[in-house]
Amino acid sequence: MRYCFFADYEIHLAERLCIRAQTTLVHATPDDVALDPAAVLDRVREQAATSHGVTPSQVRVRTLNRLD
């Protein structure tokens, strides 16, 4: 199955510096495998972290919406 998601997230880098952004994600699983929400969150955090040059643990997902 193919799933599309929209995520809103934030990254706190210092006491006052906060990055807020959004991203989309296409997540595919084999037809006989159930969707794993933890895997989706991990992929969103990894994608956001790579985009901003931080570690995935610094990314806080505020909302995650399935689009289809």
N, C-alpha and C positions, 0 to 999 in steps of 0.2 A: 504494500500500500504506500501511497505517496501522501504526505501531510504537509501543509503549509502553515507557518506560524508567523505572528507579528509579536515582537517583544519590545517592551519599554524598560530601560535599565539605567542605573546610575553607578558611578565610580567615585569614591571619595579618596582623594590623593593627599590631602592635608586637612588641617582643621577647617579651613574656609573654602578650599577648592573642591568643587563637585562637578563632574561631567555628567550630563543627562543626555541620553541618545536613544535611538530606536534602531531596530534591525529586523530583517526578515530571514526566515530559514525554511528550506525545503528538506524534510526528513523522510527518508524512504526505509521501509522495512519489507522483508519478504512477506508474501500473502499469509503464510501460516504462523507468523510471529506477531504477538500482541505489541502494541505501542508501549514503550517504556518511558514514562514521564521524566524519570531521573536522567535518562540518556538525552532527552530533548533539552532539559535545563543545562546539562553539561556542555552540549554543543553550542547553545546560545552564549553561555559564559565564555567558552573558548573563542568563539567568533568575535565577541565584543572585546575580549582581552587582546586578541591579536590586532584588532583594529586600532586600539589605543596604546599598545605597548605596555600593558600591565599584566599581572597574573590573573587567572580566572577567579581566584578567591577574592579579588578586590571588586568583582562585578556583582552588584546586587540587582537581581531581576525584580522589577516592580510589578509588571503585568506580563502575562503570556497568553496570547489569544490564538486559537486555531482558526484559520481562515476558510477552510473548506470542510 
